Amino acid sequence: MTADPLALPEPALGPERLRHDAEFRALDRGFDRVRDTVNTGIDVLNDLGLGLRRLPEESLQELVVLPLTGDHRRIRQNAAAIGYVDAALARYAGSTARLALAVDPRWEGDAAASYLLRVGRHAAAARAGGELLRLGVPVFEEVARFAERLTVEVERLVVELVEKGTRLATRLLARAAGPAGWAVFTADVALHGLDAVADLVDDARRLVAIVDRLLAMKEEVIGWVDEQRDRLAALRRVADVVRAELGR
């Protein structure tokens, strides 16, 4: 009798289940083009001996979003991996159980009893381990949903941050343009009061609020991870028990 082969393919990245900001995706692609162009220029300058540091090769999502939110697609990939392990353990349990059925019925005594007991324990441990590990799939999916929700929010905030930051910088430069520059800008405020710069103040306050929200989200992620740590640690304990049982 031959055992069934165990297949443990590498799972694909998990899907996205929420609607993501199309403007962020376009901004990310634009950032990639700008980064590559700038790095090409830096390489040329470095050939002249300037020793400038290149911009990071990561995308805007990898640099800004994922460090704050976690990679929801990788988390779902882990959930899929658990499914593969569960299926492999079930196949192993079935193959192991069939070993007991294939034993010659004329084989008796302590050796036969010990062998059948060992095979039965292996099959039961593999089946139970797979079923227990399967309980971790909803945990990973819950964490992935939380991470993706934060991802969508961060994408929206980054787009707004760039748009409002660009608009504020453009307005400031427009107000301060000319020979007198900032002196005219200051005089305008002195003459007309803060109403003269109300639009600038509103944009500046919104920028600060966006940054505050991004910083607060980091604490949310830390708190969420702490809450889920015990649930995920239980999976490791299950794996340790199964590994110990199968190693006997």
C-alpha positions in Angstrom: 0.0 0.0 0.0 1.3 3.5 -0.9 0.5 6.7 1.0 -1.3 9.5 -0.8 1.1 12.3 -1.7 0.9 15.5 0.4 0.6 18.7 -1.5 1.5 22.0 0.2 1.6 24.6 -2.6 2.4 28.2 -1.8 -0.9 30.0 -1.6 -1.5 33.1 -3.7 -1.9 36.5 -2.1 -5.3 36.9 -0.6 -8.0 39.0 -2.4 -9.1 42.6 -1.7 -12.6 42.6 -0.4 -13.2 46.4 0.0 -13.3 49.2 -2.6 -9.9 51.0 -2.6 -9.2 54.6 -3.5 -8.7 54.8 -7.2 -7.0 58.2 -6.8 -4.4 56.6 -4.4 -3.7 53.9 -6.9 -3.1 56.5 -9.6 -1.0 58.5 -7.1 1.0 55.4 -6.3 1.7 54.7 -10.0 2.7 58.4 -10.4 5.0 58.2 -7.5 6.7 55.1 -9.0 7.4 57.0 -12.2 8.7 60.1 -10.4 10.9 57.9 -8.1 12.4 56.0 -11.0 13.1 59.2 -12.9 14.7 60.9 -9.9 16.8 57.8 -9.2 18.0 57.8 -12.8 19.1 61.4 -12.4 20.7 60.6 -9.0 22.7 57.7 -10.7 24.0 60.1 -13.3 25.0 62.6 -10.7 26.6 59.9 -8.6 28.7 58.9 -11.6 30.1 62.4 -11.3 31.2 61.6 -7.7 28.4 63.4 -5.7 27.5 60.4 -3.6 23.7 61.1 -3.3 21.4 58.6 -1.7 18.8 57.1 -4.0 15.1 57.2 -3.2 13.6 54.0 -1.7 12.5 51.4 -4.3 9.3 50.6 -2.5 5.9 51.9 -3.7 4.0 54.6 -1.9 1.7 51.8 -0.4 4.7 49.9 0.9 6.3 53.0 2.3 3.3 54.7 3.9 0.2 52.4 4.0 1.4 48.9 5.0 3.6 50.0 7.9 0.5 51.6 9.5 -2.1 49.0 8.6 -0.4 45.6 8.0 -0.6 43.7 4.7 -4.2 42.3 4.5 -3.4 40.3 1.4 -0.5 38.5 3.1 -2.7 37.9 6.2 -5.3 36.2 3.9 -2.5 34.3 2.3 -1.7 32.9 5.8 -5.4 31.8 6.1 -5.2 30.0 2.8 -2.0 28.3 4.0 -3.8 27.0 7.0 -6.4 25.5 4.7 -3.6 23.7 2.7 -2.1 22.4 5.9 -5.5 21.2 7.1 -6.1 19.3 3.8 -2.6 17.8 4.0 -3.1 16.6 7.6 -6.5 15.1 6.6 -4.8 13.2 3.7 -2.0 12.1 6.1 -4.5 10.9 8.6 -6.4 8.9 6.0 -3.2 7.3 4.7 -2.1 6.5 8.2 -5.4 4.9 9.1 -5.3 2.7 6.0 -1.9 1.4 7.2 -3.7 -0.1 10.2 -6.3 -1.7 7.8 -3.5 -3.2 5.7 -2.0 -5.1 8.6 -2.1 -8.9 8.1 -4.8 -10.1 10.5 -2.5 -13.0 11.4 -0.1 -10.6 13.1 -0.8 -10.7 16.8 0.8 -10.0 20.1 2.3 -7.0 21.8 4.2 -5.7 18.8 1.0 -5.7 16.7 -1.0 -4.0 19.4 1.7 -1.4 19.9 2.0 -0.7 16.1 -1.8 -0.4 15.7 -2.0 1.9 18.7 0.8 4.1 17.4 -0.7 4.3 13.9 -4.1 5.1 15.4 -2.7 7.9 17.5 -0.9 9.4 14.5 -4.0 9.4 12.5 -6.1 10.9 15.3 -3.5 13.6 16.1 -3.2 14.6 12.4 -7.0 14.8 12.0 -7.5 16.7 15.3 -4.6 19.1 14.5 -6.0 20.0 11.2 -9.5 20.6 12.6 -8.1 22.8 15.4 -5.8 24.8 13.0 -8.9 25.4 10.8 -10.3 27.4 13.7 -7.6 30.0 13.0 -8.9 30.8 9.6 -11.7 33.1 10.9 -9.1 34.8 13.2 -6.8 35.6 10.2 -9.8 36.8 8.2 -11.0 39.1 11.0 -7.5 40.6 11.3 -7.3 41.0 7.5 -10.7 42.8 7.4 -9.5 45.2 10.1 -6.2 45.8 8.3 -7.9 46.3 4.9 -10.4 48.8 6.4 -7.5 50.8 7.8 -5.7 50.5 4.5 -8.7 52.1 2.6 -8.8 54.9 5.2 -5.0 55.5 5.0 -5.2 55.6 1.2 -7.9 58.2 1.3 -6.0 60.3 3.9 -2.8 60.2 1.9 -4.6 61.4 -1.2 -6.2 64.2 0.8 -2.8 65.0 2.4 -1.1 65.3 -0.9 -3.9 67.3 -2.5 -4.3 69.8 0.4 -0.5 70.0 0.9 0.0 70.8 -2.8 -2.8 73.3 -2.8 -1.5 75.0 0.4 2.0 75.2 -1.0 0.7 76.7 -4.3 -1.4 79.3 -2.5 1.4 80.3 -0.2 3.8 80.7 -3.1 1.2 82.7 -5.0 0.6 85.0 -2.1 4.4 85.5 -1.5 5.4 85.8 -5.1 7.0 89.0 -6.4 9.9 91.2 -5.4 8.6 91.9 -1.9 7.6 88.3 -1.3 6.7 87.5 2.3 6.7 91.1 3.3 3.6 91.7 1.1 2.0 88.6 2.5 2.6 89.8 6.1 1.3 93.3 5.3 -1.9 91.8 3.8 -2.6 90.0 7.0 -1.9 93.1 9.1 -4.3 95.1 7.0 -7.2 92.7 6.6 -6.7 90.4 9.6 -6.9 86.7 9.6 -9.8 86.7 7.1 -7.2 87.3 4.4 -5.7 83.9 5.1 -8.8 82.0 6.3 -8.5 79.5 3.4 -4.8 78.9 4.2 -5.6 78.4 7.9 -8.3 75.9 7.1 -6.0 73.9 4.9 -3.2 74.0 7.4 -5.5 72.8 10.2 -6.9 70.0 8.0 -3.3 68.9 7.2 -2.5 68.7 10.9 -5.7 66.8 11.6 -4.8 64.2 8.9 -1.3 63.7 10.3 -2.8 63.3 13.8 -5.3 60.7 12.5 -2.5 58.8 10.8 -0.5 58.8 14.0 -3.5 57.7 16.0 -4.1 54.8 13.6 -0.7 53.4 14.5 -1.9 53.1 18.1 -5.1 51.5 17.0 -3.1 48.8 15.1 -0.9 48.2 18.2 -4.0 47.8 20.4 -5.7 45.5 17.9 -2.6 43.3 17.6 -2.4 43.0 21.3 -6.0 41.8 21.5 -5.5 39.2 18.8 -2.1 37.9 20.1 -3.5 35.3 22.5 -5.8 34.0 19.8 -3.0 33.6 17.3 -0.7 32.2 20.0 -3.2 29.4 20.5 -2.5 28.2 17.0 1.2 27.8 17.9 0.3 25.8 20.9 -1.8 23.5 18.8 1.0 23.0 16.3 3.4 22.2 19.1 1.1 19.5 20.5 0.5 18.0 17.1 4.3 18.1 16.3 5.1 16.4 19.6 2.4 13.7 19.1 3.5 12.9 15.5 7.1 12.8 16.6 6.6 9.9 19.0 
